[in-house]
Amino acid sequence: MLIQKHSNSKKQTTPVIIIGGGIAGLICAVHLVERGIKPLMLEAEPRADKI
């Protein structure tokens, strides 16, 4: 996954939605949160870790 860091500090205006709470969705969410982006994760199951 390649995410470019911007030199100017703008607030996030585009919502990020992660569909699926499997291992890939969880890893994606972690990477986004580490960069200050708050994603919305959608999962059909009651838990987000099907492993």
N, CA, C and O atoms as a Tripos MOL2 file, in Angstrom:
@<TRIPOS>MOLECULE
protein
  204   203    51     0     0
PROTEIN
NO_CHARGES

@<TRIPOS>ATOM
      1 N           0.8460   -1.1610    0.0000 N.3       1 MET1
      2 CA          0.0000    0.0000    0.0000 C.3       1 MET1
      3 C           0.8980    1.2330    0.0000 C.2       1 MET1
      4 O           1.8110    1.3460    0.8180 O.2       1 MET1
      5 N           0.6360    2.1400   -0.9090 N.am      2 LEU2
      6 CA          1.4400    3.3480   -1.0240 C.3       2 LEU2
      7 C           0.5810    4.5440   -0.6680 C.2       2 LEU2
      8 O          -0.4140    4.8260   -1.3360 O.2       2 LEU2
      9 N           0.9650    5.2450    0.3830 N.am      3 ILE3
     10 CA          0.2720    6.4640    0.7800 C.3       3 ILE3
     11 C           1.3010    7.5750    0.8240 C.2       3 ILE3
     12 O           2.3110    7.4770    1.5210 O.2       3 ILE3
     13 N           1.0370    8.6280    0.0770 N.am      4 GLN4
     14 CA          1.9620    9.7460    0.0630 C.3       4 GLN4
     15 C           1.6580   10.6800    1.2120 C.2       4 GLN4
     16 O           0.4980   10.9660    1.5060 O.2       4 GLN4
     17 N           2.7100   11.1540    1.8620 N.am      5 LYS5
     18 CA          2.5420   12.1250    2.9350 C.3       5 LYS5
     19 C           2.6180   13.5170    2.3230 C.2       5 LYS5
     20 O           3.4970   13.8090    1.5120 O.2       5 LYS5
     21 N           1.6990   14.3520    2.7190 N.am      6 HIS6
     22 CA          1.6690   15.7090    2.2040 C.3       6 HIS6
     23 C           2.3980   16.6350    3.1670 C.2       6 HIS6
     24 O           2.3150   16.4660    4.3840 O.2       6 HIS6
     25 N           3.1030   17.6020    2.6280 N.am      7 SER7
     26 CA          3.8660   18.5150    3.4710 C.3       7 SER7
     27 C           2.9690   19.5110    4.1880 C.2       7 SER7
     28 O           3.2980   19.9580    5.2870 O.2       7 SER7
     29 N           1.8360   19.8670    3.5800 N.am      8 ASN8
     30 CA          0.9360   20.7930    4.2570 C.3       8 ASN8
     31 C          -0.0400   19.9970    5.1150 C.2       8 ASN8
     32 O          -0.3970   18.8690    4.7770 O.2       8 ASN8
     33 N          -0.4630   20.5840    6.2140 N.am      9 SER9
     34 CA         -1.3440   19.8580    7.1350 C.3       9 SER9
     35 C          -2.7920   20.3000    6.9170 C.2       9 SER9
     36 O          -3.2570   21.2670    7.5210 O.2       9 SER9
     37 N          -3.4840   19.5860    6.0550 N.am     10 LYS10
     38 CA         -4.8890   19.8440    5.8120 C.3      10 LYS10
     39 C          -5.7040   18.7930    6.5420 C.2      10 LYS10
     40 O          -5.2440   17.6710    6.7560 O.2      10 LYS10
     41 N          -6.9090   19.1650    6.9200 N.am     11 LYS11
     42 CA         -7.7880   18.1880    7.5410 C.3      11 LYS11
     43 C          -8.3420   17.2500    6.4870 C.2      11 LYS11
     44 O          -8.4970   17.6170    5.3220 O.2      11 LYS11
     45 N          -8.6310   16.0520    6.9100 N.am     12 GLN12
     46 CA         -9.1920   15.0490    6.0030 C.3      12 GLN12
     47 C         -10.6010   15.4860    5.6090 C.2      12 GLN12
     48 O         -11.4380   15.7480    6.4730 O.2      12 GLN12
     49 N         -10.8600   15.5650    4.3140 N.am     13 THR13
     50 CA        -12.1830   15.9480    3.8490 C.3      13 THR13
     51 C         -12.8900   14.8060    3.1280 C.2      13 THR13
     52 O         -14.1180   14.7990    3.0410 O.2      13 THR13
     53 N         -12.1470   13.8620    2.6200 N.am     14 THR14
     54 CA        -12.7360   12.7280    1.9170 C.3      14 THR14
     55 C         -12.8870   11.5730    2.8920 C.2      14 THR14
     56 O         -11.8990   11.1490    3.4910 O.2      14 THR14
     57 N         -14.1100   11.0480    3.0680 N.am     15 PRO15
     58 CA        -14.2760    9.9260    3.9920 C.3      15 PRO15
     59 C         -13.6290    8.6500    3.4420 C.2      15 PRO15
     60 O         -13.6370    8.4050    2.2360 O.2      15 PRO15
     61 N         -13.0790    7.8580    4.3360 N.am     16 VAL16
     62 CA        -12.4660    6.5860    3.9560 C.3      16 VAL16
     63 C         -13.3110    5.4730    4.5520 C.2      16 VAL16
     64 O         -13.5150    5.4140    5.7650 O.2      16 VAL16
     65 N         -13.7990    4.5930    3.6900 N.am     17 ILE17
     66 CA        -14.6180    3.4690    4.1330 C.3      17 ILE17
     67 C         -13.8900    2.1840    3.7770 C.2      17 ILE17
     68 O         -13.4790    1.9900    2.6330 O.2      17 ILE17
     69 N         -13.7320    1.3130    4.7550 N.am     18 ILE18
     70 CA        -13.1250    0.0030    4.5380 C.3      18 ILE18
     71 C         -14.2480   -1.0120    4.5940 C.2      18 ILE18
     72 O         -14.9620   -1.1040    5.5930 O.2      18 ILE18
     73 N         -14.4040   -1.7700    3.5300 N.am     19 ILE19
     74 CA        -15.4590   -2.7780    3.4660 C.3      19 ILE19
     75 C         -14.8310   -4.1320    3.7630 C.2      19 ILE19
     76 O         -14.0340   -4.6460    2.9780 O.2      19 ILE19
     77 N         -15.1950   -4.6920    4.8900 N.am     20 GLY20
     78 CA        -14.6770   -5.9890    5.2990 C.3      20 GLY20
     79 C         -13.6970   -5.8560    6.4480 C.2      20 GLY20
     80 O         -12.7380   -5.0870    6.3860 O.2      20 GLY20
     81 N         -13.9570   -6.6180    7.4940 N.am     21 GLY21
     82 CA        -13.1090   -6.5650    8.6810 C.3      21 GLY21
     83 C         -12.2140   -7.7720    8.8270 C.2      21 GLY21
     84 O         -11.9140   -8.1970    9.9420 O.2      21 GLY21
     85 N         -11.7860   -8.3250    7.7130 N.am     22 GLY22
     86 CA        -10.8170   -9.4230    7.7600 C.3      22 GLY22
     87 C          -9.4290   -8.8750    8.0150 C.2      22 GLY22
     88 O          -9.2700   -7.7080    8.3750 O.2      22 GLY22
     89 N          -8.4410   -9.7020    7.8330 N.am     23 ILE23
     90 CA         -7.0670   -9.2960    8.1320 C.3      23 ILE23
     91 C          -6.6240   -8.1120    7.2710 C.2      23 ILE23
     92 O          -5.9490   -7.2110    7.7690 O.2      23 ILE23
     93 N          -6.9910   -8.0980    5.9970 N.am     24 ALA24
     94 CA         -6.5900   -6.9920    5.1240 C.3      24 ALA24
     95 C          -7.2740   -5.6930    5.5290 C.2      24 ALA24
     96 O          -6.6470   -4.6340    5.5300 O.2      24 ALA24
     97 N          -8.5560   -5.7700    5.8740 N.am     25 GLY25
     98 CA         -9.2670   -4.5780    6.3090 C.3      25 GLY25
     99 C          -8.7100   -4.0170    7.6050 C.2      25 GLY25
    100 O          -8.5800   -2.8020    7.7580 O.2      25 GLY25
    101 N          -8.3790   -4.9050    8.5410 N.am     26 LEU26
    102 CA         -7.8050   -4.4570    9.8080 C.3      26 LEU26
    103 C          -6.4370   -3.8200    9.6150 C.2      26 LEU26
    104 O          -6.1410   -2.7920   10.2240 O.2      26 LEU26
    105 N          -5.6050   -4.4180    8.7790 N.am     27 ILE27
    106 CA         -4.2750   -3.8580    8.5170 C.3      27 ILE27
    107 C          -4.4020   -2.4970    7.8380 C.2      27 ILE27
    108 O          -3.6810   -1.5570    8.1740 O.2      27 ILE27
    109 N          -5.3110   -2.4020    6.8910 N.am     28 CYS28
    110 CA         -5.5540   -1.1260    6.2140 C.3      28 CYS28
    111 C          -5.9720   -0.0630    7.2230 C.2      28 CYS28
    112 O          -5.4750    1.0620    7.1850 O.2      28 CYS28
    113 N          -6.8810   -0.4170    8.1240 N.am     29 ALA29
    114 CA         -7.3410    0.5280    9.1380 C.3      29 ALA29
    115 C          -6.1960    0.9920   10.0320 C.2      29 ALA29
    116 O          -6.0980    2.1760   10.3540 O.2      29 ALA29
    117 N          -5.3360    0.0690   10.4310 N.am     30 VAL30
    118 CA         -4.1930    0.4210   11.2830 C.3      30 VAL30
    119 C          -3.2850    1.4140   10.5690 C.2      30 VAL30
    120 O          -2.8710    2.4090   11.1640 O.2      30 VAL30
    121 N          -2.9690    1.1570    9.3030 N.am     31 HIS31
    122 CA         -2.0950    2.0480    8.5480 C.3      31 HIS31
    123 C          -2.7110    3.4380    8.4100 C.2      31 HIS31
    124 O          -2.0100    4.4440    8.5250 O.2      31 HIS31
    125 N          -4.0000    3.4960    8.1690 N.am     32 LEU32
    126 CA         -4.6620    4.7980    8.0340 C.3      32 LEU32
    127 C          -4.6700    5.5650    9.3550 C.2      32 LEU32
    128 O          -4.4030    6.7670    9.3750 O.2      32 LEU32
    129 N          -4.9750    4.8770   10.4550 N.am     33 VAL33
    130 CA         -5.0030    5.5320   11.7590 C.3      33 VAL33
    131 C          -3.6180    6.0410   12.1410 C.2      33 VAL33
    132 O          -3.4930    7.1130   12.7320 O.2      33 VAL33
    133 N          -2.5800    5.2820   11.8080 N.am     34 GLU34
    134 CA         -1.2100    5.7280   12.0780 C.3      34 GLU34
    135 C          -0.8830    7.0250   11.3390 C.2      34 GLU34
    136 O          -0.0160    7.7870   11.7660 O.2      34 GLU34
    137 N          -1.5770    7.2710   10.2350 N.am     35 ARG35
    138 CA         -1.3490    8.4850    9.4520 C.3      35 ARG35
    139 C          -2.3530    9.5860    9.7800 C.2      35 ARG35
    140 O          -2.4100   10.6060    9.0920 O.2      35 ARG35
    141 N          -3.1360    9.3800   10.8220 N.am     36 GLY36
    142 CA         -4.0730   10.3940   11.2660 C.3      36 GLY36
    143 C          -5.3960   10.4170   10.5260 C.2      36 GLY36
    144 O          -6.1340   11.3980   10.6060 O.2      36 GLY36
    145 N          -5.7040    9.3430    9.8030 N.am     37 ILE37
    146 CA         -6.9550    9.2500    9.0560 C.3      37 ILE37
    147 C          -7.8840    8.3030    9.7980 C.2      37 ILE37
    148 O          -7.4860    7.2000   10.1720 O.2      37 ILE37
    149 N          -9.1210    8.7320   10.0100 N.am     38 LYS38
    150 CA        -10.0880    7.9090   10.7350 C.3      38 LYS38
    151 C         -11.0270    7.2230    9.7500 C.2      38 LYS38
    152 O         -11.9520    7.8520    9.2360 O.2      38 LYS38
    153 N         -10.7980    5.9390    9.4820 N.am     39 PRO39
    154 CA        -11.6650    5.2210    8.5330 C.3      39 PRO39
    155 C         -12.9320    4.7100    9.2030 C.2      39 PRO39
    156 O         -12.9950    4.5700   10.4250 O.2      39 PRO39
    157 N         -13.9220    4.4380    8.3910 N.am     40 LEU40
    158 CA        -15.1420    3.7610    8.8250 C.3      40 LEU40
    159 C         -15.0760    2.3460    8.2690 C.2      40 LEU40
    160 O         -14.9710    2.1550    7.0580 O.2      40 LEU40
    161 N         -15.1370    1.3490    9.1570 N.am     41 MET41
    162 CA        -15.0700   -0.0390    8.7130 C.3      41 MET41
    163 C         -16.4610   -0.6430    8.7370 C.2      41 MET41
    164 O         -17.1730   -0.5580    9.7370 O.2      41 MET41
    165 N         -16.8380   -1.2510    7.6280 N.am     42 LEU42
    166 CA        -18.1280   -1.9320    7.5180 C.3      42 LEU42
    167 C         -17.8940   -3.4360    7.4800 C.2      42 LEU42
    168 O         -17.1210   -3.9350    6.6620 O.2      42 LEU42
    169 N         -18.5670   -4.1460    8.3700 N.am     43 GLU43
    170 CA        -18.4140   -5.5940    8.4700 C.3      43 GLU43
    171 C         -19.7780   -6.2070    8.7300 C.2      43 GLU43
    172 O         -20.5350   -5.7060    9.5620 O.2      43 GLU43
    173 N         -20.0970   -7.2810    8.0320 N.am     44 ALA44
    174 CA        -21.3930   -7.9330    8.1760 C.3      44 ALA44
    175 C         -21.4850   -8.7810    9.4520 C.2      44 ALA44
    176 O         -22.5680   -8.9570   10.0090 O.2      44 ALA44
    177 N         -20.3590   -9.2930    9.8980 N.am     45 GLU45
    178 CA        -20.3380  -10.1590   11.0760 C.3      45 GLU45
    179 C         -20.2670   -9.3220   12.3570 C.2      45 GLU45
    180 O         -19.8850   -8.1520   12.3120 O.2      45 GLU45
    181 N         -20.6360   -9.9180   13.5030 N.am     46 PRO46
    182 CA        -20.5610   -9.1850   14.7650 C.3      46 PRO46
    183 C         -19.1260   -8.8330   15.1940 C.2      46 PRO46
    184 O         -18.9040   -7.8610   15.9150 O.2      46 PRO46
    185 N         -18.1690   -9.6360   14.7390 N.am     47 ARG47
    186 CA        -16.7550   -9.3650   15.0710 C.3      47 ARG47
    187 C         -15.9940   -9.0460   13.7930 C.2      47 ARG47
    188 O         -16.3780   -9.4730   12.7040 O.2      47 ARG47
    189 N         -14.9180   -8.2950   13.9380 N.am     48 ALA48
    190 CA        -14.1570   -7.8570   12.7650 C.3      48 ALA48
    191 C         -12.8840   -8.6700   12.5640 C.2      48 ALA48
    192 O         -11.9710   -8.2030   11.8830 O.2      48 ALA48
    193 N         -12.7920   -9.8460   13.1200 N.am     49 ASP49
    194 CA        -11.5860  -10.6690   12.9320 C.3      49 ASP49
    195 C         -11.9860  -12.0970   12.6270 C.2      49 ASP49
    196 O         -12.1250  -12.9090   13.5420 O.2      49 ASP49
    197 N         -12.1700  -12.4110   11.3840 N.am     50 LYS50
    198 CA        -12.6600  -13.7350   10.9900 C.3      50 LYS50
    199 C         -11.5550  -14.7860   10.9020 C.2      50 LYS50
    200 O         -11.7470  -15.8390   10.2940 O.2      50 LYS50
    201 N         -10.4070  -14.5070   11.5030 N.am     51 ILE51
    202 CA         -9.3130  -15.4580   11.4180 C.3      51 ILE51
    203 C          -9.2540  -16.3270   12.6540 C.2      51 ILE51
    204 O          -8.3860  -17.1940   12.7590 O.2      51 ILE51
@<TRIPOS>BOND
     1     1     2 1
     2     2     3 1
     3     3     4 2
     4     3     5 am
     5     5     6 1
     6     6     7 1
     7     7     8 2
     8     7     9 am
     9     9    10 1
    10    10    11 1
    11    11    12 2
    12    11    13 am
    13    13    14 1
    14    14    15 1
    15    15    16 2
    16    15    17 am
    17    17    18 1
    18    18    19 1
    19    19    20 2
    20    19    21 am
    21    21    22 1
    22    22    23 1
    23    23    24 2
    24    23    25 am
    25    25    26 1
    26    26    27 1
    27    27    28 2
    28    27    29 am
    29    29    30 1
    30    30    31 1
    31    31    32 2
    32    31    33 am
    33    33    34 1
    34    34    35 1
    35    35    36 2
    36    35    37 am
    37    37    38 1
    38    38    39 1
    39    39    40 2
    40    39    41 am
    41    41    42 1
    42    42    43 1
    43    43    44 2
    44    43    45 am
    45    45    46 1
    46    46    47 1
    47    47    48 2
    48    47    49 am
    49    49    50 1
    50    50    51 1
    51    51    52 2
    52    51    53 am
    53    53    54 1
    54    54    55 1
    55    55    56 2
    56    55    57 am
    57    57    58 1
    58    58    59 1
    59    59    60 2
    60    59    61 am
    61    61    62 1
    62    62    63 1
    63    63    64 2
    64    63    65 am
    65    65    66 1
    66    66    67 1
    67    67    68 2
    68    67    69 am
    69    69    70 1
    70    70    71 1
    71    71    72 2
    72    71    73 am
    73    73    74 1
    74    74    75 1
    75    75    76 2
    76    75    77 am
    77    77    78 1
    78    78    79 1
    79    79    80 2
    80    79    81 am
    81    81    82 1
    82    82    83 1
    83    83    84 2
    84    83    85 am
    85    85    86 1
    86    86    87 1
    87    87    88 2
    88    87    89 am
    89    89    90 1
    90    90    91 1
    91    91    92 2
    92    91    93 am
    93    93    94 1
    94    94    95 1
    95    95    96 2
    96    95    97 am
    97    97    98 1
    98    98    99 1
    99    99   100 2
   100    99   101 am
   101   101   102 1
   102   102   103 1
   103   103   104 2
   104   103   105 am
   105   105   106 1
   106   106   107 1
   107   107   108 2
   108   107   109 am
   109   109   110 1
   110   110   111 1
   111   111   112 2
   112   111   113 am
   113   113   114 1
   114   114   115 1
   115   115   116 2
   116   115   117 am
   117   117   118 1
   118   118   119 1
   119   119   120 2
   120   119   121 am
   121   121   122 1
   122   122   123 1
   123   123   124 2
   124   123   125 am
   125   125   126 1
   126   126   127 1
   127   127   128 2
   128   127   129 am
   129   129   130 1
   130   130   131 1
   131   131   132 2
   132   131   133 am
   133   133   134 1
   134   134   135 1
   135   135   136 2
   136   135   137 am
   137   137   138 1
   138   138   139 1
   139   139   140 2
   140   139   141 am
   141   141   142 1
   142   142   143 1
   143   143   144 2
   144   143   145 am
   145   145   146 1
   146   146   147 1
   147   147   148 2
   148   147   149 am
   149   149   150 1
   150   150   151 1
   151   151   152 2
   152   151   153 am
   153   153   154 1
   154   154   155 1
   155   155   156 2
   156   155   157 am
   157   157   158 1
   158   158   159 1
   159   159   160 2
   160   159   161 am
   161   161   162 1
   162   162   163 1
   163   163   164 2
   164   163   165 am
   165   165   166 1
   166   166   167 1
   167   167   168 2
   168   167   169 am
   169   169   170 1
   170   170   171 1
   171   171   172 2
   172   171   173 am
   173   173   174 1
   174   174   175 1
   175   175   176 2
   176   175   177 am
   177   177   178 1
   178   178   179 1
   179   179   180 2
   180   179   181 am
   181   181   182 1
   182   182   183 1
   183   183   184 2
   184   183   185 am
   185   185   186 1
   186   186   187 1
   187   187   188 2
   188   187   189 am
   189   189   190 1
   190   190   191 1
   191   191   192 2
   192   191   193 am
   193   193   194 1
   194   194   195 1
   195   195   196 2
   196   195   197 am
   197   197   198 1
   198   198   199 1
   199   199   200 2
   200   199   201 am
   201   201   202 1
   202   202   203 1
   203   203   204 2
@<TRIPOS>SUBSTRUCTURE
     1 MET1         2 RESIDUE 1 A MET
     2 LEU2         6 RESIDUE 1 A LEU
     3 ILE3        10 RESIDUE 1 A ILE
     4 GLN4        14 RESIDUE 1 A GLN
     5 LYS5        18 RESIDUE 1 A LYS
     6 HIS6        22 RESIDUE 1 A HIS
     7 SER7        26 RESIDUE 1 A SER
     8 ASN8        30 RESIDUE 1 A ASN
     9 SER9        34 RESIDUE 1 A SER
    10 LYS10       38 RESIDUE 1 A LYS
    11 LYS11       42 RESIDUE 1 A LYS
    12 GLN12       46 RESIDUE 1 A GLN
    13 THR13       50 RESIDUE 1 A THR
    14 THR14       54 RESIDUE 1 A THR
    15 PRO15       58 RESIDUE 1 A PRO
    16 VAL16       62 RESIDUE 1 A VAL
    17 ILE17       66 RESIDUE 1 A ILE
    18 ILE18       70 RESIDUE 1 A ILE
    19 ILE19       74 RESIDUE 1 A ILE
    20 GLY20       78 RESIDUE 1 A GLY
    21 GLY21       82 RESIDUE 1 A GLY
    22 GLY22       86 RESIDUE 1 A GLY
    23 ILE23       90 RESIDUE 1 A ILE
    24 ALA24       94 RESIDUE 1 A ALA
    25 GLY25       98 RESIDUE 1 A GLY
    26 LEU26      102 RESIDUE 1 A LEU
    27 ILE27      106 RESIDUE 1 A ILE
    28 CYS28      110 RESIDUE 1 A CYS
    29 ALA29      114 RESIDUE 1 A ALA
    30 VAL30      118 RESIDUE 1 A VAL
    31 HIS31      122 RESIDUE 1 A HIS
    32 LEU32      126 RESIDUE 1 A LEU
    33 VAL33      130 RESIDUE 1 A VAL
    34 GLU34      134 RESIDUE 1 A GLU
    35 ARG35      138 RESIDUE 1 A ARG
    36 GLY36      142 RESIDUE 1 A GLY
    37 ILE37      146 RESIDUE 1 A ILE
    38 LYS38      150 RESIDUE 1 A LYS
    39 PRO39      154 RESIDUE 1 A PRO
    40 LEU40      158 RESIDUE 1 A LEU
    41 MET41      162 RESIDUE 1 A MET
    42 LEU42      166 RESIDUE 1 A LEU
    43 GLU43      170 RESIDUE 1 A GLU
    44 ALA44      174 RESIDUE 1 A ALA
    45 GLU45      178 RESIDUE 1 A GLU
    46 PRO46      182 RESIDUE 1 A PRO
    47 ARG47      186 RESIDUE 1 A ARG
    48 ALA48      190 RESIDUE 1 A ALA
    49 ASP49      194 RESIDUE 1 A ASP
    50 LYS50      198 RESIDUE 1 A LYS
    51 ILE51      202 RESIDUE 1 A ILE
